[in-house]
Amino acid sequence: NPGPPGRYLDLRRALLRVPREARVLVALRYVDGLSHRELARIRGISVNTVKSQLARARSILRAALAEGGGR
Protein backbone atom coordinates (compact mmCIF):
# COMPACT_ATOMS: atom_id res chain seq x y z
CA ASN A 1 0.00 0.00 0.00
CA PRO A 2 1.72 3.23 -1.13
CA GLY A 3 -0.28 5.37 1.28
CA PRO A 4 -2.50 8.38 0.64
CA PRO A 5 -2.28 9.82 -2.89
CA GLY A 6 -1.27 13.23 -1.54
CA ARG A 7 1.70 11.74 0.27
CA TYR A 8 2.79 9.98 -2.92
CA LEU A 9 2.71 13.32 -4.76
CA ASP A 10 4.69 14.95 -1.95
CA LEU A 11 7.36 12.26 -2.27
CA ARG A 12 7.43 12.59 -6.04
CA ARG A 13 7.88 16.37 -5.80
CA ALA A 14 10.57 15.94 -3.16
CA LEU A 15 12.46 13.45 -5.33
CA LEU A 16 12.60 16.05 -8.11
CA ARG A 17 14.78 18.19 -5.81
CA VAL A 18 17.39 15.43 -5.63
CA PRO A 19 20.08 15.61 -8.34
CA ARG A 20 19.47 13.09 -11.13
CA GLU A 21 22.50 10.89 -10.38
CA ALA A 22 21.53 10.65 -6.72
CA ARG A 23 17.89 9.91 -7.68
CA VAL A 24 19.12 6.94 -9.70
CA LEU A 25 21.05 5.68 -6.67
CA VAL A 26 18.00 6.15 -4.42
CA ALA A 27 15.83 4.10 -6.77
CA LEU A 28 18.40 1.33 -7.18
CA ARG A 29 19.05 1.18 -3.43
CA TYR A 30 15.58 1.54 -1.94
CA VAL A 31 13.35 0.19 -4.70
CA ASP A 32 15.58 -2.49 -6.21
CA GLY A 33 17.47 -3.30 -2.99
CA LEU A 34 21.00 -3.13 -4.40
CA SER A 35 23.95 -2.93 -2.01
CA HIS A 36 26.38 -0.02 -1.80
CA ARG A 37 29.01 -2.19 -3.47
CA GLU A 38 26.65 -3.11 -6.32
CA LEU A 39 25.72 0.54 -6.82
CA ALA A 40 29.38 1.55 -6.91
CA ARG A 41 30.17 -1.09 -9.52
CA ILE A 42 27.17 -0.23 -11.70
CA ARG A 43 27.78 3.54 -11.58
CA GLY A 44 31.57 3.31 -11.78
CA ILE A 45 32.11 5.25 -8.55
CA SER A 46 33.52 4.43 -5.12
CA VAL A 47 31.43 2.97 -2.30
CA ASN A 48 32.16 6.12 -0.27
CA THR A 49 30.76 8.27 -3.08
CA VAL A 50 27.63 6.11 -3.18
CA LYS A 51 27.19 6.52 0.58
CA SER A 52 27.71 10.28 0.49
CA GLN A 53 25.33 10.77 -2.46
CA LEU A 54 22.65 8.68 -0.74
CA ALA A 55 23.12 10.61 2.51
CA ARG A 56 22.78 13.91 0.65
CA ALA A 57 19.68 12.64 -1.18
CA ARG A 58 18.07 11.59 2.12
CA SER A 59 18.84 15.00 3.59
CA ILE A 60 17.23 16.76 0.61
CA LEU A 61 14.20 14.47 0.82
CA ARG A 62 13.78 15.06 4.56
CA ALA A 63 13.92 18.83 4.10
CA ALA A 64 11.54 18.82 1.12
CA LEU A 65 9.02 16.59 2.89
CA ALA A 66 9.21 18.74 6.03
CA GLU A 67 8.27 21.71 3.82
CA GLY A 68 5.29 19.83 2.44
CA GLY A 69 6.77 17.88 -0.43
CA GLY A 70 8.54 20.69 -2.20
CA ARG A 71 5.42 22.51 -3.37
N, CA, C and O atoms as CSV, one atom per row, in Angstrom:
chain,resi,resn,atom,element,x,y,z
A,1,ASN,N,N,0.843,-1.182,0.000
A,1,ASN,CA,C,0.000,0.000,0.000
A,1,ASN,C,C,0.889,1.246,0.000
A,1,ASN,O,O,1.618,1.466,0.967
A,2,PRO,N,N,0.851,2.054,-1.037
A,2,PRO,CA,C,1.718,3.225,-1.128
A,2,PRO,C,C,1.312,4.395,-0.244
A,2,PRO,O,O,2.035,5.388,-0.165
A,3,GLY,N,N,0.165,4.293,0.422
A,3,GLY,CA,C,-0.277,5.374,1.284
A,3,GLY,C,C,-1.204,6.327,0.560
A,3,GLY,O,O,-1.578,6.090,-0.588
A,4,PRO,N,N,-1.576,7.411,1.239
A,4,PRO,CA,C,-2.499,8.378,0.639
A,4,PRO,C,C,-1.916,8.991,-0.634
A,4,PRO,O,O,-0.711,9.227,-0.715
A,5,PRO,N,N,-2.772,9.249,-1.628
A,5,PRO,CA,C,-2.284,9.821,-2.894
A,5,PRO,C,C,-1.525,11.133,-2.710
A,5,PRO,O,O,-0.548,11.384,-3.416
A,6,GLY,N,N,-1.956,11.961,-1.783
A,6,GLY,CA,C,-1.270,13.234,-1.540
A,6,GLY,C,C,0.155,13.038,-1.068
A,6,GLY,O,O,1.058,13.785,-1.443
A,7,ARG,N,N,0.346,12.023,-0.240
A,7,ARG,CA,C,1.699,11.741,0.273
A,7,ARG,C,C,2.599,11.243,-0.852
A,7,ARG,O,O,3.785,11.570,-0.897
A,8,TYR,N,N,2.035,10.453,-1.757
A,8,TYR,CA,C,2.792,9.982,-2.923
A,8,TYR,C,C,3.250,11.177,-3.760
A,8,TYR,O,O,4.398,11.228,-4.201
A,9,LEU,N,N,2.354,12.127,-3.974
A,9,LEU,CA,C,2.707,13.316,-4.757
A,9,LEU,C,C,3.764,14.152,-4.051
A,9,LEU,O,O,4.654,14.707,-4.694
A,10,ASP,N,N,3.665,14.243,-2.716
A,10,ASP,CA,C,4.691,14.952,-1.947
A,10,ASP,C,C,6.055,14.301,-2.154
A,10,ASP,O,O,7.052,14.989,-2.370
A,11,LEU,N,N,6.092,12.974,-2.086
A,11,LEU,CA,C,7.356,12.260,-2.267
A,11,LEU,C,C,7.891,12.463,-3.675
A,11,LEU,O,O,9.090,12.668,-3.869
A,12,ARG,N,N,7.013,12.405,-4.641
A,12,ARG,CA,C,7.433,12.594,-6.041
A,12,ARG,C,C,8.029,13.990,-6.248
A,12,ARG,O,O,9.065,14.143,-6.894
A,13,ARG,N,N,7.364,14.998,-5.695
A,13,ARG,CA,C,7.885,16.372,-5.799
A,13,ARG,C,C,9.233,16.496,-5.091
A,13,ARG,O,O,10.158,17.133,-5.594
A,14,ALA,N,N,9.326,15.879,-3.922
A,14,ALA,CA,C,10.574,15.939,-3.157
A,14,ALA,C,C,11.712,15.270,-3.920
A,14,ALA,O,O,12.838,15.766,-3.921
A,15,LEU,N,N,11.422,14.154,-4.562
A,15,LEU,CA,C,12.456,13.454,-5.335
A,15,LEU,C,C,12.989,14.312,-6.477
A,15,LEU,O,O,14.152,14.182,-6.859
A,16,LEU,N,N,12.157,15.177,-7.019
A,16,LEU,CA,C,12.604,16.048,-8.111
A,16,LEU,C,C,13.653,17.059,-7.652
A,16,LEU,O,O,14.371,17.623,-8.479
A,17,ARG,N,N,13.748,17.290,-6.354
A,17,ARG,CA,C,14.776,18.189,-5.815
A,17,ARG,C,C,16.141,17.506,-5.722
A,17,ARG,O,O,17.171,18.174,-5.630
A,18,VAL,N,N,16.143,16.199,-5.744
A,18,VAL,CA,C,17.392,15.434,-5.634
A,18,VAL,C,C,18.066,15.418,-7.006
A,18,VAL,O,O,17.405,15.168,-8.014
A,19,PRO,N,N,19.378,15.681,-7.056
A,19,PRO,CA,C,20.078,15.611,-8.344
A,19,PRO,C,C,19.859,14.260,-9.030
A,19,PRO,O,O,19.736,13.229,-8.369
A,20,ARG,N,N,19.814,14.282,-10.345
A,20,ARG,CA,C,19.474,13.089,-11.133
A,20,ARG,C,C,20.320,11.869,-10.759
A,20,ARG,O,O,19.775,10.788,-10.538
A,21,GLU,N,N,21.630,12.029,-10.686
A,21,GLU,CA,C,22.498,10.885,-10.384
A,21,GLU,C,C,22.157,10.285,-9.018
A,21,GLU,O,O,22.141,9.065,-8.861
A,22,ALA,N,N,21.889,11.134,-8.045
A,22,ALA,CA,C,21.530,10.647,-6.717
A,22,ALA,C,C,20.152,9.994,-6.733
A,22,ALA,O,O,19.920,9.021,-6.016
A,23,ARG,N,N,19.232,10.523,-7.550
A,23,ARG,CA,C,17.893,9.908,-7.679
A,23,ARG,C,C,18.006,8.495,-8.202
A,23,ARG,O,O,17.297,7.599,-7.744
A,24,VAL,N,N,18.897,8.288,-9.162
A,24,VAL,CA,C,19.120,6.942,-9.702
A,24,VAL,C,C,19.598,6.023,-8.585
A,24,VAL,O,O,19.109,4.900,-8.453
A,25,LEU,N,N,20.548,6.490,-7.783
A,25,LEU,CA,C,21.048,5.678,-6.675
A,25,LEU,C,C,19.941,5.366,-5.669
A,25,LEU,O,O,19.840,4.241,-5.179
A,26,VAL,N,N,19.116,6.360,-5.365
A,26,VAL,CA,C,18.005,6.154,-4.422
A,26,VAL,C,C,17.086,5.052,-4.932
A,26,VAL,O,O,16.710,4.156,-4.176
A,27,ALA,N,N,16.729,5.113,-6.197
A,27,ALA,CA,C,15.834,4.095,-6.765
A,27,ALA,C,C,16.482,2.717,-6.737
A,27,ALA,O,O,15.848,1.738,-6.343
A,28,LEU,N,N,17.729,2.639,-7.149
A,28,LEU,CA,C,18.398,1.334,-7.179
A,28,LEU,C,C,18.581,0.767,-5.775
A,28,LEU,O,O,18.496,-0.445,-5.575
A,29,ARG,N,N,18.831,1.638,-4.808
A,29,ARG,CA,C,19.054,1.180,-3.430
A,29,ARG,C,C,17.740,0.803,-2.741
A,29,ARG,O,O,17.609,-0.296,-2.201
A,30,TYR,N,N,16.775,1.716,-2.764
A,30,TYR,CA,C,15.585,1.537,-1.935
A,30,TYR,C,C,14.409,0.883,-2.652
A,30,TYR,O,O,13.499,0.377,-1.996
A,31,VAL,N,N,14.407,0.881,-3.958
A,31,VAL,CA,C,13.354,0.189,-4.703
A,31,VAL,C,C,13.844,-1.188,-5.127
A,31,VAL,O,O,13.157,-2.191,-4.939
A,32,ASP,N,N,15.046,-1.222,-5.705
A,32,ASP,CA,C,15.582,-2.490,-6.215
A,32,ASP,C,C,16.399,-3.259,-5.181
A,32,ASP,O,O,16.684,-4.439,-5.384
A,33,GLY,N,N,16.783,-2.615,-4.076
A,33,GLY,CA,C,17.471,-3.298,-2.992
A,33,GLY,C,C,18.938,-3.613,-3.242
A,33,GLY,O,O,19.480,-4.536,-2.634
A,34,LEU,N,N,19.589,-2.868,-4.122
A,34,LEU,CA,C,21.002,-3.129,-4.400
A,34,LEU,C,C,21.878,-2.642,-3.246
A,34,LEU,O,O,21.531,-1.694,-2.543
A,35,SER,N,N,23.007,-3.302,-3.068
A,35,SER,CA,C,23.950,-2.925,-2.012
A,35,SER,C,C,24.788,-1.731,-2.450
A,35,SER,O,O,24.816,-1.373,-3.627
A,36,HIS,N,N,25.472,-1.121,-1.482
A,36,HIS,CA,C,26.378,-0.019,-1.804
A,36,HIS,C,C,27.446,-0.486,-2.795
A,36,HIS,O,O,27.776,0.231,-3.740
A,37,ARG,N,N,27.966,-1.647,-2.583
A,37,ARG,CA,C,29.007,-2.186,-3.467
A,37,ARG,C,C,28.474,-2.375,-4.888
A,37,ARG,O,O,29.144,-2.034,-5.862
A,38,GLU,N,N,27.259,-2.923,-4.993
A,38,GLU,CA,C,26.652,-3.113,-6.320
A,38,GLU,C,C,26.429,-1.771,-7.018
A,38,GLU,O,O,26.683,-1.630,-8.215
A,39,LEU,N,N,25.951,-0.795,-6.254
A,39,LEU,CA,C,25.725,0.535,-6.824
A,39,LEU,C,C,27.032,1.144,-7.319
A,39,LEU,O,O,27.085,1.729,-8.401
A,40,ALA,N,N,28.077,1.003,-6.524
A,40,ALA,CA,C,29.383,1.545,-6.911
A,40,ALA,C,C,29.866,0.911,-8.211
A,40,ALA,O,O,30.360,1.603,-9.101
A,41,ARG,N,N,29.724,-0.385,-8.314
A,41,ARG,CA,C,30.170,-1.093,-9.516
A,41,ARG,C,C,29.362,-0.652,-10.735
A,41,ARG,O,O,29.928,-0.359,-11.788
A,42,ILE,N,N,28.051,-0.606,-10.589
A,42,ILE,CA,C,27.171,-0.233,-11.702
A,42,ILE,C,C,27.442,1.197,-12.171
A,42,ILE,O,O,27.495,1.456,-13.373
A,43,ARG,N,N,27.612,2.117,-11.232
A,43,ARG,CA,C,27.779,3.535,-11.576
A,43,ARG,C,C,29.231,3.909,-11.860
A,43,ARG,O,O,29.502,5.001,-12.361
A,44,GLY,N,N,30.166,3.014,-11.545
A,44,GLY,CA,C,31.575,3.312,-11.783
A,44,GLY,C,C,32.139,4.353,-10.833
A,44,GLY,O,O,32.986,5.162,-11.211
A,45,ILE,N,N,31.653,4.322,-9.580
A,45,ILE,CA,C,32.115,5.255,-8.553
A,45,ILE,C,C,32.480,4.465,-7.308
A,45,ILE,O,O,32.193,3.271,-7.222
A,46,SER,N,N,33.112,5.123,-6.341
A,46,SER,CA,C,33.517,4.431,-5.118
A,46,SER,C,C,32.315,4.200,-4.192
A,46,SER,O,O,31.288,4.871,-4.296
A,47,VAL,N,N,32.474,3.241,-3.296
A,47,VAL,CA,C,31.433,2.967,-2.298
A,47,VAL,C,C,31.213,4.209,-1.433
A,47,VAL,O,O,30.077,4.534,-1.088
A,48,ASN,N,N,32.299,4.900,-1.085
A,48,ASN,CA,C,32.156,6.116,-0.272
A,48,ASN,C,C,31.354,7.189,-1.000
A,48,ASN,O,O,30.570,7.904,-0.376
A,49,THR,N,N,31.540,7.306,-2.298
A,49,THR,CA,C,30.763,8.271,-3.080
A,49,THR,C,C,29.291,7.881,-3.094
A,49,THR,O,O,28.415,8.738,-2.977
A,50,VAL,N,N,29.021,6.597,-3.237
A,50,VAL,CA,C,27.634,6.111,-3.177
A,50,VAL,C,C,27.012,6.505,-1.844
A,50,VAL,O,O,25.912,7.058,-1.803
A,51,LYS,N,N,27.717,6.219,-0.757
A,51,LYS,CA,C,27.186,6.517,0.576
A,51,LYS,C,C,26.943,8.012,0.759
A,51,LYS,O,O,25.914,8.413,1.303
A,52,SER,N,N,27.885,8.837,0.305
A,52,SER,CA,C,27.707,10.280,0.487
A,52,SER,C,C,26.574,10.820,-0.382
A,52,SER,O,O,25.833,11.699,0.056
A,53,GLN,N,N,26.426,10.311,-1.600
A,53,GLN,CA,C,25.329,10.766,-2.458
A,53,GLN,C,C,23.979,10.337,-1.902
A,53,GLN,O,O,23.012,11.095,-1.969
A,54,LEU,N,N,23.904,9.129,-1.354
A,54,LEU,CA,C,22.648,8.675,-0.744
A,54,LEU,C,C,22.323,9.497,0.501
A,54,LEU,O,O,21.165,9.849,0.728
A,55,ALA,N,N,23.339,9.804,1.306
A,55,ALA,CA,C,23.117,10.613,2.507
A,55,ALA,C,C,22.610,12.004,2.125
A,55,ALA,O,O,21.687,12.528,2.747
A,56,ARG,N,N,23.212,12.586,1.111
A,56,ARG,CA,C,22.779,13.907,0.645
A,56,ARG,C,C,21.346,13.845,0.109
A,56,ARG,O,O,20.541,14.736,0.378
A,57,ALA,N,N,21.036,12.803,-0.641
A,57,ALA,CA,C,19.681,12.636,-1.181
A,57,ALA,C,C,18.664,12.517,-0.053
A,57,ALA,O,O,17.597,13.128,-0.111
A,58,ARG,N,N,18.988,11.733,0.974
A,58,ARG,CA,C,18.066,11.586,2.116
A,58,ARG,C,C,17.857,12.921,2.823
A,58,ARG,O,O,16.746,13.244,3.245
A,59,SER,N,N,18.931,13.690,2.948
A,59,SER,CA,C,18.835,15.003,3.585
A,59,SER,C,C,17.922,15.936,2.787
A,59,SER,O,O,17.086,16.634,3.361
A,60,ILE,N,N,18.084,15.941,1.480
A,60,ILE,CA,C,17.230,16.763,0.610
A,60,ILE,C,C,15.775,16.313,0.721
A,60,ILE,O,O,14.867,17.140,0.813
A,61,LEU,N,N,15.560,15.002,0.712
A,61,LEU,CA,C,14.196,14.471,0.816
A,61,LEU,C,C,13.553,14.851,2.145
A,61,LEU,O,O,12.397,15.273,2.185
A,62,ARG,N,N,14.310,14.698,3.239
A,62,ARG,CA,C,13.777,15.064,4.560
A,62,ARG,C,C,13.353,16.528,4.584
A,62,ARG,O,O,12.260,16.859,5.043
A,63,ALA,N,N,14.223,17.397,4.088
A,63,ALA,CA,C,13.921,18.832,4.095
A,63,ALA,C,C,12.705,19.142,3.221
A,63,ALA,O,O,11.826,19.903,3.624
A,64,ALA,N,N,12.659,18.559,2.039
A,64,ALA,CA,C,11.538,18.815,1.123
A,64,ALA,C,C,10.228,18.312,1.706
A,64,ALA,O,O,9.204,18.989,1.604
A,65,LEU,N,N,10.249,17.139,2.312
A,65,LEU,CA,C,9.020,16.589,2.893
A,65,LEU,C,C,8.581,17.394,4.112
A,65,LEU,O,O,7.384,17.548,4.357
A,66,ALA,N,N,9.544,17.906,4.875
A,66,ALA,CA,C,9.207,18.742,6.029
A,66,ALA,C,C,8.534,20.038,5.581
A,66,ALA,O,O,7.722,20.609,6.309
A,67,GLU,N,N,8.878,20.497,4.374
A,67,GLU,CA,C,8.274,21.712,3.818
A,67,GLU,C,C,6.951,21.419,3.117
A,67,GLU,O,O,6.309,22.335,2.602
A,68,GLY,N,N,6.546,20.183,3.093
A,68,GLY,CA,C,5.289,19.830,2.438
A,68,GLY,C,C,5.469,19.266,1.051
A,68,GLY,O,O,4.618,19.456,0.182
A,69,GLY,N,N,6.576,18.569,0.835
A,69,GLY,CA,C,6.772,17.882,-0.431
A,69,GLY,C,C,7.383,18.721,-1.525
A,69,GLY,O,O,7.412,18.300,-2.681
A,70,GLY,N,N,7.869,19.892,-1.188
A,70,GLY,CA,C,8.536,20.694,-2.200
A,70,GLY,C,C,7.601,21.499,-3.069
A,70,GLY,O,O,7.967,21.903,-4.173
A,71,ARG,N,N,6.404,21.735,-2.587
A,71,ARG,CA,C,5.419,22.511,-3.371
A,71,ARG,C,C,5.871,23.933,-3.554
A,71,ARG,O,O,5.173,24.727,-4.184
